[in-house]
Amino acid sequence: MSIPIKNIIPALHSGFEGMHPGVAIDNVSIDSRSLQNNSGTLFFALSGQNRDGHIYIKDLIDKGVLNFVVSHIPVDVRGRANFYIVGNTLKALQDFAIYCRNLYDFPVIAITGSSGKTIVKEWLNYLLGPEYNIIRSPKSYNSQVGVALSVIGINEKHNLGIFEAGISTVGEMEKLQPIIRPDIGILTNIGPAHDEGFADRQEKIREKLKLFMGVKALILQKNADVEKELAPGIKTFTWSFVESADVHVTQQQEGGNTILSIAYNNEAFDVAVPFTDAPSVENAINSLMVLLHFGYSHDTIQERMAGLYPVELRLQVKNGINGCTIIDDSYSSDYQSLKIALDFLEQHKTHTKKTIILSDVFQSGFATEELYAKVAKLLAGHNISQVIGIGDTISKQLADFPNFYPYPTTQEFLSHYKASSFDNETILIKGARSFRFDEIVVFLEEKTHETVLEINLNAITHNLNFYKSRLKSETKVMVMVKAFGYGSGSYEIAKALSHQKVDYLGVAFADEGIALRNAGIGTPIIVMNPESSAFSAMAAYNLEPEIYSARELRAFIAVAQQKNLSNYPIHIKLDTGMHRLGFQENQLEELINLLKNNNLVSVKSIFSHLSSSDVPDYRDFTLDQIGKFESWSTRLMEALEITPLRHILNTSGIYNFPQAQYDMVRLGIGLYGVGNDETERKSLETVGTLKTVILQIKDIEPGESIGYSRRFIAPGKMRIATLPIGYADGMRRGWGNEKGYVTINGKKATITGTISMDMMMVDVTDINCKEGDRAVIFGASPTVVEMAEVLGTIPYEILTSISQRVKRVFYKE
């Protein structure tokens, strides 16, 4: 992409005010944090409920960005750059994408549906790749913004596009259709996802079908509900297991494969696909339909469909050997996804030293020399310390790049590179599937047992934004990352929150804050339970103490005096009814006297804690707490002539008492996907999923016992699976003996017998499973809320009890 300004103005339908009329843009950005922003960037200052991109323009100008699409020009930057003034910056981004799409005339495939979109897109990229130079949505970029960014990536070397589109409510698809302007459509399925955004299922079908206006062919499974909503003139290409359709399919399983018998155009042939689960088979058939539509031979279809593979949709953060952090993106290597992975590396780096292990880069649309010149520019812009290139092309093209180490194959690298060569660095592993970089991940990953707690960083962002949507735009947000991030891992959570620019992080004790500072977290941190013995360390690490008593305040003032501190930020805790920590009303005068005319400390905030904001029966008590807080904090502010931040709302307070949000709120358990009622929980996404594997499966005869103390006697013949997880990993023993269950291959497996220290046994009599299959201990099913109700506790205890010996894997879709 290289587009001169004279073309950008009409494309955006914008006004123009600027000082660099001769420049061209070659990159589009909506993220001020990206290191890819430069003089050739066109930055769209998107404004949403939770963030306004206009506030970052000054910093971007200082970094060399010259072109900005804005709804208004901030006063402090007028005359310093080119500004394209529009009514709505999101619409302008979409208009620019439409402009880019209309520059090219080649076939475009559009995919929508409730699930399977990204998998079908990736499989089509694999199936059609030998014949076409494909531009496709990177990862799952299918939103109002993601679709636009995907299409803007088209260049003159591409000759086929594959884009996915997702919607969550009415009125969205009609904005995406002209951006993609597809020739061929694929409807994967219509399921319950995002049902809440539509009046009923038929309305959702009608909205999704708006993507396919004007297509030459719409591929879908035969469905009467869908077909009655189709616009006149749309030609369908249908398949079915049972009904009359253009393509009739029957299936049978053989080992780990599904044999599809295809009847089409009075011909029949069989295709083997390496999956047996229903969603994968359906996605494979939708992909096969495209090959039929394109006229591929039976032999080619059979050969390529047999090579389908599981699609890894996530960037994962894992612990590596020798203190390293591994970012696993070992399934793709194209230019667009490389840009995304490098931004992710910058967001989640744990060390100054950054290494990338990169395979040959495919399907960019650029000539080889131009492509690798762009790759080199990306790597240099991200200050990569060393690059290990694997593949003949990258070895040749990046030979002159500083600290570049070439290897022809993955096997050559593994046989010659010592694990000890990596030490305290962040390593991005990014390779095309054919290079088998998963072997490199195994080589460099810290070895732990098979039980893992997967943390969805997308869900963290979603939940944060859900609670922010209930707040005024100016209200600040403090997020609690104490207790090892509620069991999820404090550093990675804190890193993600810092990237989202939350205003404060909260920890329980000073050592938690010190660990975050040592890991590079610069966000302001409040220590909620400071001990006087830690005050000196807190000052050394710029940690801000909660002050809850006169004795504690005197102790901190003494440290401040000793260290010659001035106006050190402190946070005053008032006890309005929790009766845990804090100043009570009769202690306010003493507090005022200690703080008056004292320049050693500065009151940054005054706050209190609601004890029962999640209990409707105690609403009056909560309102009384809020009333006391208003009165007492006002008294302090007037007496001290200060205007600090005030905050009293916790997670349930944000949801139930948004009228008392004051200047800041404190978000805790809600960030991790746990709400206080069913309505709130439906708006949240699951953050943590605890998984393990089946170690062994045994056949048990009637009357035989399972586990310690013979607490379970088999009533009949059973199949029992043993899982390597027990109470030493944080599983409560009370969850055993048929009270609890795990999920294996989508089905409930009841826990039989007593949970032991390192293992539990579950009933898999009616479940099709094998040794090595995954078992979900908690996540979507069972949820931690469900477990807590059975165990007579709260979700906090379930989450924070997960042992540190359980490996945490952080990922982003």
DRENKE-459551 format. One record per residue (C-alpha): z, y, x. Coordinates in Angstrom, 1 decimal. Layout:
% residues N
       Z       Y       X
       Z       Y       X
...
This chain:
% residues 813
       Z       Y       X
     0.0     0.0     0.0
    -1.0     3.4     1.2
    -1.3     6.0    -1.6
    -1.8     9.7    -1.0
     0.3    12.3    -2.9
    -2.7    13.5    -4.9
    -2.9    10.0    -6.6
     0.8     9.7    -7.1
     1.2    12.8    -9.3
    -1.2    11.7   -12.1
     0.1     8.1   -11.9
     3.6     9.3   -12.6
     2.6    12.0   -15.1
     4.9    14.3   -13.1
     5.3    17.8   -11.9
     5.4    18.4    -8.2
     7.5    20.6    -5.9
     7.3    20.0    -2.2
     6.6    20.9     1.3
     4.7    17.9     2.7
     1.5    17.7     0.6
    -0.5    15.6     3.2
     1.7    12.5     3.4
     1.1     9.1     1.9
     3.6     6.5     0.7
     3.5     2.9     1.7
     6.9     1.6     0.3
     8.8     2.0    -2.9
    12.6     2.0    -3.1
    15.4     2.3    -5.7
    18.3     1.4    -3.3
    19.7     4.2    -1.1
    21.5     1.6     1.0
    18.4    -0.2     2.2
    17.5     0.1     5.9
    13.8    -0.1     4.9
    13.9     3.5     3.6
    11.8     5.8     5.8
     9.3     8.6     5.9
     6.7     6.4     4.0
     9.1     5.6     1.2
     8.8     6.8    -2.4
    12.4     6.8    -3.7
    12.9     6.6    -7.5
    16.3     8.2    -8.4
    17.1     5.9   -11.3
    19.9     7.0   -13.6
    21.9     4.5   -15.5
    25.2     4.1   -17.3
    26.9     3.2   -14.0
    25.1     5.1   -11.3
    22.9     8.1   -10.7
    20.4     7.8    -7.8
    20.1    11.6    -7.6
    23.5    11.8    -5.8
    22.1     9.9    -2.8
    19.0    12.1    -2.2
    20.7    14.3     0.5
    21.7    11.3     2.6
    18.2     9.8     2.3
    16.6    13.1     3.4
    18.9    13.0     6.4
    17.5     9.5     7.1
    13.9    10.7     7.0
    12.8     9.9     3.4
    10.4    12.6     2.2
     9.3    11.6    -1.3
    11.6    11.4    -4.4
    10.9    10.8    -8.1
    13.6    12.7   -10.0
    14.5    14.0   -13.4
    15.9    17.1   -11.8
    16.1    18.5    -8.3
    19.7    18.7    -7.0
    20.5    22.2    -5.9
    21.5    21.3    -2.3
    18.2    19.6    -1.5
    15.6    21.9    -3.1
    12.9    22.7    -0.5
    13.8    19.9     1.8
    11.4    17.2     0.5
     8.6    16.3    -2.0
     9.9    16.0    -5.5
     8.0    14.5    -8.4
     9.7    15.7   -11.6
     9.6    13.4   -14.6
    11.4    13.1   -17.9
    12.7     9.5   -17.2
    12.6     8.0   -13.7
    12.6     4.4   -15.0
     9.6     5.0   -17.1
     8.0     6.8   -14.1
     8.6     3.6   -12.0
     6.9     1.5   -14.7
     4.1     4.0   -15.0
     3.5     3.8   -11.2
     3.5     0.0   -11.5
     0.9     0.2   -14.2
    -1.2     2.4   -11.9
    -0.9    -0.1    -9.1
    -1.8    -3.0   -11.4
    -4.9    -1.2   -12.6
    -6.2    -0.8    -9.0
    -7.0    -4.5    -8.9
    -8.9    -6.9   -11.1
    -8.0   -10.5   -10.5
    -6.4   -13.2   -12.7
    -2.7   -12.7   -13.4
    -0.4   -15.3   -14.9
     2.6   -14.1   -16.8
     5.6   -16.4   -17.6
     8.4   -15.8   -20.0
    10.9   -18.0   -21.9
    14.6   -18.6   -22.0
    14.8   -20.7   -18.9
    12.5   -22.2   -16.2
    10.5   -19.0   -15.5
    11.3   -18.8   -11.8
    10.9   -22.6   -11.2
     7.4   -22.6   -12.9
     6.4   -19.5   -10.9
     7.4   -21.1    -7.6
     5.8   -24.4    -8.4
     2.6   -22.7    -9.4
     2.7   -20.8    -6.1
     2.9   -24.2    -4.3
     0.3   -25.9    -6.5
    -2.3   -23.1    -6.4
    -1.5   -21.8    -2.9
    -4.3   -23.7    -1.1
    -7.0   -22.0    -3.1
    -5.5   -18.5    -3.7
    -3.8   -15.7    -1.9
    -1.0   -15.2    -4.4
     1.2   -12.2    -5.2
     4.3   -13.3    -7.2
     7.7   -12.0    -8.3
    10.1   -12.3    -5.4
    13.1   -14.5    -6.4
    13.8   -13.8   -10.1
    12.6   -10.2   -10.3
    11.9   -10.3   -14.0
    13.8    -7.2   -15.4
    12.6    -3.8   -16.5
    12.9    -2.7   -12.8
    12.2    -6.1   -11.2
     8.8    -6.6   -12.8
     7.7    -3.1   -11.8
     8.8    -3.6    -8.2
     7.0    -7.0    -8.1
     3.7    -5.6    -9.3
     3.8    -2.6    -7.0
     3.6    -5.1    -4.1
     0.0    -6.0    -4.9
    -2.6    -5.3    -2.2
    -6.3    -5.7    -1.8
    -6.1    -9.2    -0.2
    -4.5   -10.8    -3.2
    -6.7   -12.7    -5.7
    -4.1   -14.2    -8.1
    -0.9   -12.9    -9.5
     2.1   -14.8   -10.9
     4.8   -12.7   -12.5
     7.8   -13.6   -14.7
     9.3   -11.4   -17.3
    12.7   -11.6   -18.9
    14.2    -9.5   -21.8
    17.6    -9.3   -23.4
    16.9    -7.2   -26.5
    14.1    -5.7   -28.6
    11.7    -3.1   -27.3
    11.7    -4.3   -23.7
     8.7    -6.6   -23.5
     6.3    -4.0   -24.8
     7.1    -2.0   -21.7
     6.5    -4.9   -19.4
     3.2    -6.1   -20.9
     1.0    -3.2   -19.6
     2.7    -3.5   -16.1
     1.7    -7.2   -15.8
    -1.4    -7.1   -18.1
    -1.8   -10.9   -17.9
    -4.9   -13.0   -18.4
    -3.0   -16.2   -18.8
     0.4   -16.7   -20.4
     3.0   -19.4   -20.1
     5.9   -19.7   -22.6
     8.5   -22.0   -21.0
    10.8   -22.5   -24.0
    13.0   -20.5   -26.5
    16.7   -21.3   -26.1
    20.0   -19.6   -26.8
    20.0   -17.3   -23.7
    20.4   -13.6   -24.8
    20.6   -14.5   -28.5
    23.1   -11.7   -28.9
    20.4    -9.2   -28.2
    18.3   -10.2   -31.2
    18.8   -10.4   -35.0
    17.8   -14.1   -35.0
    15.7   -16.6   -33.0
    12.4   -15.6   -34.7
    12.9   -12.0   -33.7
    13.4   -13.2   -30.1
    10.2   -15.2   -30.3
     8.2   -12.2   -31.6
     9.5   -10.0   -28.8
     8.7   -12.5   -26.1
     5.2   -13.0   -27.4
     4.4    -9.3   -27.0
     3.9   -10.1   -23.3
     0.8   -12.1   -24.2
    -1.2    -9.5   -26.1
    -4.8    -9.9   -25.0
    -4.4   -13.0   -22.9
    -7.4   -15.4   -22.6
    -5.1   -18.4   -22.8
    -1.4   -19.0   -23.8
     0.1   -22.2   -22.5
     3.0   -23.6   -24.4
     4.6   -26.7   -25.8
     3.5   -27.2   -29.5
     6.0   -25.2   -31.6
     5.5   -24.2   -35.2
     8.1   -21.4   -35.0
     6.2   -19.9   -32.1
     2.7   -20.3   -33.5
     3.4   -18.6   -36.8
     4.3   -15.5   -34.8
     1.2   -15.4   -32.7
    -1.0   -12.4   -33.0
    -4.5   -13.1   -34.4
    -7.1   -14.0   -31.8
    -4.8   -15.4   -29.1
    -6.2   -18.7   -27.8
    -3.5   -21.3   -27.2
    -3.6   -24.3   -24.8
    -0.8   -26.5   -26.1
     0.9   -29.8   -25.1
     3.2   -32.1   -26.9
     5.1   -35.4   -26.7
     4.7   -36.2   -30.4
     2.4   -33.8   -32.3
    -1.3   -33.3   -32.2
    -2.0   -30.8   -29.4
    -4.7   -30.0   -26.8
    -2.8   -32.2   -24.3
    -0.8   -35.2   -25.4
     1.9   -36.4   -23.0
     4.0   -39.6   -22.9
     6.6   -40.3   -20.3
     8.6   -43.1   -18.7
    11.1   -43.2   -15.9
    10.6   -45.2   -12.7
    13.4   -44.9   -10.2
    13.8   -41.2    -9.4
    10.3   -40.3   -10.8
     8.9   -39.6   -14.2
     5.5   -41.0   -15.0
     3.6   -38.6   -17.2
     0.6   -40.1   -19.1
    -1.8   -37.3   -19.8
    -4.4   -37.5   -22.6
    -6.9   -34.5   -22.5
   -10.5   -34.1   -23.4
   -10.9   -37.7   -24.2
    -9.7   -38.7   -20.8
    -6.4   -40.2   -19.7
    -4.6   -40.3   -16.3
    -1.1   -40.7   -15.0
     0.9   -38.2   -13.0
     4.2   -38.9   -11.1
     6.7   -36.1   -10.8
     9.8   -36.5    -8.6
    12.3   -35.6   -11.4
    13.9   -37.3   -14.3
    15.9   -34.5   -16.0
    14.3   -33.0   -19.2
    14.2   -29.4   -18.0
    12.4   -30.3   -14.8
     9.9   -32.5   -16.6
     9.1   -29.7   -19.1
     8.7   -27.2   -16.3
     6.4   -29.7   -14.5
     4.2   -30.1   -17.5
     3.8   -26.4   -18.0
     2.7   -26.2   -14.4
     0.3   -29.1   -14.8
    -1.2   -27.3   -17.8
    -2.3   -24.5   -15.5
    -4.0   -26.9   -13.2
    -5.9   -28.4   -16.2
    -6.8   -24.9   -17.4
    -8.2   -24.1   -13.9
   -10.2   -27.3   -13.9
    -8.6   -29.1   -11.1
    -9.6   -32.7   -10.6
    -7.3   -35.6   -11.6
    -6.9   -36.6    -8.0
    -5.8   -33.2    -6.9
    -3.4   -32.8    -9.8
    -1.8   -36.2    -9.0
    -1.4   -35.4    -5.3
     0.1   -32.0    -5.7
     2.3   -32.7    -8.7
     3.9   -35.6    -6.7
     4.9   -33.0    -4.1
     7.0   -30.8    -6.4
    10.4   -30.0    -5.0
    13.8   -28.6    -6.2
    13.6   -24.9    -6.1
    16.6   -23.1    -4.5
    16.8   -19.8    -6.3
    19.8   -18.4    -4.4
    20.6   -16.7    -1.2
    23.8   -18.4     0.0
    26.5   -17.2     2.3
    28.3   -20.0     4.2
    30.8   -20.3     7.0
    29.1   -21.3    10.3
    30.3   -22.8    13.5
    32.0   -20.7    16.2
    33.0   -18.0    13.8
    29.5   -17.3    12.6
    28.4   -16.5     9.1
    25.3   -18.3     7.8
    22.9   -16.7     5.2
    20.9   -19.6     3.9
    17.4   -18.7     2.6
    15.7   -21.8     4.0
    13.2   -22.5     1.2
    10.7   -19.6     1.4
     9.0   -17.4     3.9
     6.9   -14.6     2.5
     6.9   -10.9     3.2
     8.4    -9.7    -0.1
    11.3   -12.2     0.0
    11.9   -11.3     3.7
    12.5    -7.7     2.7
    15.0    -8.9     0.1
    16.7   -11.3     2.6
    17.1    -8.6     5.2
    18.7    -6.2     2.7
    21.1    -9.1     1.8
    21.8    -9.7     5.4
    22.8    -6.0     5.9
    25.0    -6.1     2.8
    26.9    -9.3     3.8
    26.9    -9.2     7.6
    30.3   -10.1     9.1
    29.5    -9.3    12.7
    27.7    -6.6    14.7
    25.4    -9.1    16.1
    22.6   -10.2    13.7
    20.3   -13.1    14.4
    17.4   -14.3    12.3
    15.8   -17.7    12.5
    12.3   -17.2    10.9
     9.4   -19.5    10.4
     5.7   -18.5    10.1
     5.3   -16.0     7.2
     2.9   -17.0     4.4
     1.0   -15.5     1.5
     1.5   -11.8     2.2
    -1.9   -10.6     1.4
    -2.2    -8.9     4.7
    -4.4    -9.9     7.7
    -2.3   -11.8    10.3
    -2.0    -9.0    12.8
    -1.1    -6.5    10.1
     1.4    -8.8     8.6
     3.3    -9.4    11.8
     3.2    -5.8    12.7
     5.0    -5.1     9.4
     7.4    -8.0    10.1
     8.2    -6.5    13.5
     8.8    -3.1    11.9
    11.2    -4.6     9.4
    13.2    -6.5    12.0
    13.4    -3.5    14.3
    14.5    -1.3    11.4
    17.3    -3.7    10.6
    18.6    -3.8    14.2
    18.2    -7.5    14.5
    19.9    -8.6    17.8
    17.7   -11.7    18.4
    14.9   -13.4    16.6
    14.2   -17.2    16.8
    10.6   -17.8    15.7
     9.5   -21.2    14.6
     5.8   -21.9    14.2
     2.6   -21.4    16.1
     1.6   -18.1    14.5
     4.9   -16.3    14.7
     5.4   -17.5    18.2
     2.1   -15.8    19.2
     2.4   -12.7    17.0
     5.9   -11.7    17.9
     5.8   -12.7    21.5
     6.5    -9.2    22.7
     9.3    -8.5    20.3
    12.6    -7.8    22.1
    15.0   -10.8    22.4
    12.4   -13.1    20.7
    12.7   -16.9    21.3
     9.7   -19.0    20.1
     9.6   -22.7    19.2
     6.6   -24.5    17.8
     8.6   -26.7    15.4
    12.0   -27.0    13.8
    12.5   -30.3    15.8
    11.8   -28.5    19.1
    14.4   -25.9    18.2
    17.0   -28.5    17.2
    16.5   -30.5    20.3
    16.7   -27.6    22.8
    19.0   -25.1    21.3
    22.8   -25.6    21.8
    25.2   -24.9    18.9
    27.4   -23.2    21.4
    24.7   -20.5    21.9
    25.8   -19.0    18.6
    29.1   -17.2    18.5
    30.6   -14.6    16.1
    27.3   -13.5    14.6
    25.6   -13.3    11.2
    22.6   -15.7    11.1
    19.9   -15.4     8.5
    18.0   -18.6     8.2
    14.7   -18.0     6.5
    11.8   -20.5     6.6
     9.0   -21.9     4.5
     9.9   -25.2     2.8
     7.5   -27.2     5.1
     9.6   -26.2     8.1
    12.7   -28.0     6.8
    15.1   -25.3     7.8
    17.8   -27.1     5.7
    18.2   -29.2     8.9
    19.1   -26.0    10.8
    21.6   -25.0     8.1
    23.3   -28.4     8.5
    23.2   -27.9    12.3
    24.9   -24.5    12.2
    27.2   -24.8     9.1
    30.9   -25.4     9.6
    31.7   -28.9     8.6
    34.1   -29.3     5.7
    34.6   -31.8     3.0
    32.2   -32.0     0.0
    34.3   -30.0    -2.4
    33.0   -26.4    -2.6
    33.8   -23.3    -4.7
    30.5   -21.5    -5.4
    30.9   -17.7    -6.0
    28.1   -16.0    -7.9
    27.8   -12.5    -6.5
    25.3   -11.5    -9.2
    28.0   -12.3   -11.8
    30.5   -10.1    -9.9
    28.1    -7.2   -10.2
    27.4    -8.0   -13.9
    31.1    -8.1   -14.8
    31.8    -4.9   -12.8
    29.1    -3.1   -14.7
    30.2    -4.5   -18.1
    33.6    -2.9   -17.6
    32.1     0.3   -16.2
    30.0     0.5   -19.4
    33.2     1.0   -21.3
    34.1     4.0   -19.2
    33.1     7.6   -18.8
    30.6     8.1   -16.0
    33.1    10.1   -14.0
    36.0     7.6   -14.2
    36.7     5.9   -10.9
    37.1     2.2   -10.5
    39.6     0.4    -8.3
    39.1    -3.4    -8.0
    41.9    -5.8    -7.1
    41.0    -8.3    -4.3
    44.5    -9.5    -3.7
    45.5   -13.2    -3.5
    42.3   -14.1    -1.5
    40.2   -12.4    -4.2
    41.8   -14.3    -7.0
    41.0   -17.5    -5.0
    37.3   -16.5    -4.6
    37.5   -15.1    -1.0
    38.6   -11.6    -0.4
    36.1   -10.5     2.3
    32.9   -11.4     0.7
    34.1   -10.0    -2.7
    35.2    -6.8    -1.0
    31.8    -6.6     0.8
    30.0    -7.0    -2.5
    32.2    -4.4    -4.1
    31.7    -1.9    -1.2
    28.0    -2.3    -1.7
    28.5    -1.4    -5.3
    30.4     1.7    -4.1
    33.6     1.1    -6.0
    36.2     3.8    -5.3
    39.2     1.7    -4.2
    40.2    -1.8    -3.4
    43.6    -3.1    -4.1
    45.5    -5.7    -2.1
    49.1    -7.0    -2.5
    50.3    -6.9     1.1
    49.4    -5.0     4.2
    48.1    -8.1     6.1
    45.4    -8.6     3.4
    44.2    -5.0     3.9
    44.3    -5.3     7.7
    42.1    -8.5     7.4
    39.6    -6.5     5.4
    39.6    -3.6     7.9
    39.0    -6.1    10.7
    36.1    -7.5     8.8
    34.5    -4.1     8.6
    35.4    -2.9     5.1
    35.6     0.9     5.0
    36.4     1.4     1.3
    39.8     3.0     0.7
    42.4     0.3     0.2
    45.7     0.6    -1.6
    48.5    -1.8    -0.7
    50.3    -2.6    -4.0
    53.4    -4.3    -2.6
    54.0    -2.6     0.8
    57.0    -3.7     2.8
    58.7    -1.0     5.0
    58.2    -3.2     8.1
    54.5    -2.9     7.7
    54.2     0.9     7.3
    53.3     1.5    11.0
    50.5    -1.1    10.8
    49.3     0.4     7.6
    49.0     3.8     9.1
    47.1     2.3    12.1
    44.5     0.7     9.7
    44.2     3.6     7.3
    45.8     1.7     4.4
    47.3     3.6     1.6
    50.8     2.5     0.3
    52.0     2.3    -3.3
    55.4     4.1    -3.4
    57.7     2.8    -6.0
    61.2     3.9    -4.9
    63.0     6.8    -3.2
    64.2     4.4    -0.5
    60.7     3.3     0.2
    59.4     6.9     0.2
    62.0     8.0     2.7
    61.1     5.1     5.0
    57.4     6.0     4.9
    58.1     9.7     5.5
    60.1     8.7     8.6
    57.1     6.7     9.9
    54.7     9.5     9.1
    57.0    11.9    11.0
    57.2     9.5    14.0
    53.4     9.1    14.1
    52.8    12.8    13.5
    50.8    12.2    10.4
    49.7    14.9     8.0
    49.0    14.7     4.3
    48.8    10.9     4.5
    47.6     9.5     1.1
    50.2     7.7    -1.0
    50.2     6.4    -4.6
    53.2     6.9    -6.8
    54.1     4.0    -9.2
    55.9     4.8   -12.4
    57.8     2.1   -14.4
    57.0     2.8   -18.0
    58.0    -0.6   -19.3
    56.8    -3.4   -17.0
    60.2    -3.2   -15.2
    58.8    -4.7   -12.0
    58.3    -1.9    -9.5
    58.2     1.9   -10.0
    60.2     5.1   -10.6
    62.0     5.4   -13.9
    62.4     8.7   -15.8
    65.9     9.4   -14.5
    64.5     9.1   -10.9
    61.7    11.6   -11.2
    63.8    14.6   -10.1
    64.8    12.9    -6.9
    61.1    12.0    -6.3
    60.1    15.6    -6.9
    62.7    16.9    -4.4
    61.5    14.5    -1.8
    57.8    15.4    -2.2
    58.2    19.2    -2.7
    57.0    21.2     0.3
    56.4    17.9     2.2
    53.1    18.0     4.2
    53.6    14.6     5.8
    52.3    12.8     2.7
    49.9    13.7    -0.1
    50.0    12.2    -3.5
    46.6    10.7    -4.0
    47.3     9.1    -7.3
    50.0     8.5    -9.9
    49.9     5.3   -11.9
    51.7     2.8   -14.0
    51.1    -0.8   -15.1
    50.7    -2.0   -18.7
    52.7    -5.2   -19.4
    51.1    -6.3   -22.7
    47.6    -4.7   -23.0
    46.2    -8.1   -23.8
    48.6    -8.9   -26.6
    47.6    -7.3   -30.0
    51.1    -7.8   -31.4
    52.5    -5.4   -28.8
    49.9    -2.6   -29.3
    52.7    -0.1   -30.2
    54.6    -1.0   -27.1
    51.5    -0.4   -25.0
    50.9     2.9   -26.7
    54.5     3.9   -25.9
    53.9     3.0   -22.3
    50.8     5.3   -22.3
    52.8     8.0   -23.9
    55.5     7.8   -21.3
    53.0     7.8   -18.5
    51.3    10.9   -19.9
    54.7    12.7   -20.1
    56.1    11.7   -16.8
    52.9    12.1   -14.8
    52.4    15.6   -16.3
    55.9    16.5   -15.3
    55.3    15.4   -11.7
    52.0    17.2   -11.5
    53.4    20.5   -12.8
    56.5    20.4   -10.6
    54.5    19.6    -7.5
    51.5    21.7    -8.4
    49.1    18.9    -7.7
    46.1    17.2    -9.5
    46.0    13.7    -8.2
    44.1    10.8    -9.8
    45.9     9.1   -12.7
    45.5     5.5   -13.7
    47.3     3.0   -16.0
    44.6     0.6   -17.4
    44.2    -2.9   -16.1
    41.4    -5.3   -17.1
    42.6    -5.9   -20.6
    43.5    -2.2   -20.9
    40.0    -1.2   -20.1
    38.8    -3.4   -22.9
    41.4    -2.6   -25.5
    42.6     1.0   -24.7
    39.6     2.8   -23.2
    40.9     6.1   -24.6
    43.6     6.0   -21.8
    41.2     5.6   -18.9
    42.4     8.9   -17.3
    40.8     9.4   -13.8
    40.6     5.8   -12.6
    41.1     2.2   -13.9
    42.1    -1.0   -12.1
    39.9    -4.0   -12.6
    41.3    -7.4   -11.8
    40.8   -10.8   -13.4
    37.9    -9.5   -15.6
    35.8    -9.1   -12.5
    36.0   -12.8   -12.0
    34.7   -13.6   -15.5
    38.0   -14.1   -17.4
    38.5   -12.0   -20.5
    41.4   -11.9   -22.9
    39.5   -12.8   -26.1
    36.4   -14.6   -27.1
    34.3   -11.5   -27.8
    35.1   -10.1   -24.3
    34.4   -13.4   -22.6
    31.0   -13.6   -24.2
    30.0   -10.4   -22.3
    31.1   -11.8   -19.0
    29.5   -14.2   -16.5
    31.1   -17.1   -14.7
    31.8   -16.2   -11.1
    33.4   -19.3    -9.6
    32.2   -22.9   -10.0
    34.3   -25.6    -8.3
    32.1   -28.6    -7.5
    32.5   -31.9    -5.7
    30.6   -35.2    -5.4
    31.0   -38.8    -6.5
    32.3   -40.8    -3.6
    32.2   -44.2    -5.3
    31.6   -45.8    -8.6
    33.4   -49.0    -9.7
    33.2   -51.4   -12.6
    36.7   -51.9   -14.2
    37.7   -54.9   -16.3
    39.8   -54.6   -19.5
    43.6   -54.4   -18.7
    43.1   -53.2   -15.1
    45.0   -50.0   -14.1
    43.7   -46.9   -12.4
    45.6   -44.7   -10.0
    49.3   -44.3    -9.1
    52.0   -45.8   -11.3
    49.5   -47.6   -13.5
    49.5   -44.7   -15.9
    46.1   -45.6   -17.2
    45.1   -49.1   -18.4
    41.5   -49.8   -19.1
    41.1   -50.6   -22.9
    37.7   -52.2   -22.2
    35.0   -52.5   -19.6
    34.6   -49.1   -17.8
    32.7   -47.5   -15.0
    35.0   -45.2   -12.9
    33.9   -42.6   -10.4
    36.2   -41.4    -7.6
    36.0   -37.7    -6.7
    37.3   -36.2    -3.4
    39.5   -33.6    -4.9
    43.2   -33.6    -5.8
    46.3   -31.5    -6.0
    46.1   -30.5    -2.3
    42.9   -28.7    -3.3
    44.7   -26.9    -6.1
    44.1   -29.3    -9.0
    47.2   -29.5   -11.2
    48.5   -33.1   -11.8
    49.0   -32.2   -15.5
    45.2   -32.0   -15.9
    45.0   -35.8   -15.4
    45.8   -38.7   -17.6
    43.0   -38.0   -20.1
    44.1   -34.4   -20.7
    41.3   -32.9   -18.6
    37.7   -33.7   -17.7
    34.9   -32.8   -15.3
    31.2   -32.4   -16.1
    28.7   -34.8   -14.5
    25.0   -34.5   -15.3
    25.8   -32.3   -18.2
    28.3   -34.7   -19.8
    32.1   -34.8   -20.0
    33.8   -37.3   -17.8
    37.5   -37.7   -18.7
    40.0   -37.8   -15.9
    41.7   -41.2   -16.0
    45.0   -41.9   -14.3
    47.1   -39.6   -12.2
    45.5   -37.0   -10.0
    46.5   -37.8    -6.4
    46.7   -35.5    -3.4
    43.0   -35.8    -2.3
    41.3   -37.7    -5.1
    40.9   -38.2    -8.9
    39.1   -40.8   -11.0
    36.9   -40.1   -14.0
    35.4   -42.2   -16.7
    31.5   -42.4   -16.3
    31.0   -45.4   -18.6
    28.5   -43.6   -20.8
    27.1   -41.2   -18.1
    23.9   -41.9   -16.1
    25.0   -41.1   -12.6
    25.2   -42.4    -9.1
    27.2   -42.0    -5.9
    26.5   -38.6    -4.4
    25.9   -36.9    -7.7
    27.6   -33.5    -8.3
    30.7   -33.1   -10.5
    31.7   -29.7   -11.9
    35.5   -29.4   -11.8
    35.4   -26.0   -13.5
    32.9   -23.2   -14.2
    30.9   -23.1   -17.4
    32.4   -26.4   -18.6
    35.3   -26.7   -18.4
    36.2   -23.1   -18.1
    39.4   -21.9   -16.4
    40.5   -20.5   -19.7
    40.2   -24.0   -21.3
    42.1   -25.5   -18.4
    44.8   -22.9   -18.7
    45.3   -23.5   -22.4
    45.8   -27.2   -21.9
    48.1   -26.7   -18.9
    50.2   -24.0   -20.6
    49.5   -21.4   -17.9
    47.0   -18.6   -17.3
    43.6   -18.5   -15.6
    45.0   -16.5   -12.7
    47.1   -19.5   -11.7
    44.2   -21.9   -11.8
    42.0   -19.6    -9.7
    44.5   -18.6    -7.1
    45.7   -22.2    -6.6
    42.4   -23.4    -5.1
    43.2   -24.4    -1.6
    41.8   -22.6     1.4
    40.6   -26.0     2.6
    38.0   -25.8    -0.2
    34.8   -24.3     1.3
    33.6   -21.1    -0.4
    29.9   -20.6    -0.8
    28.7   -17.2    -1.9
    25.3   -16.8    -3.3
    23.0   -14.3    -4.9
    20.1   -15.1    -7.3
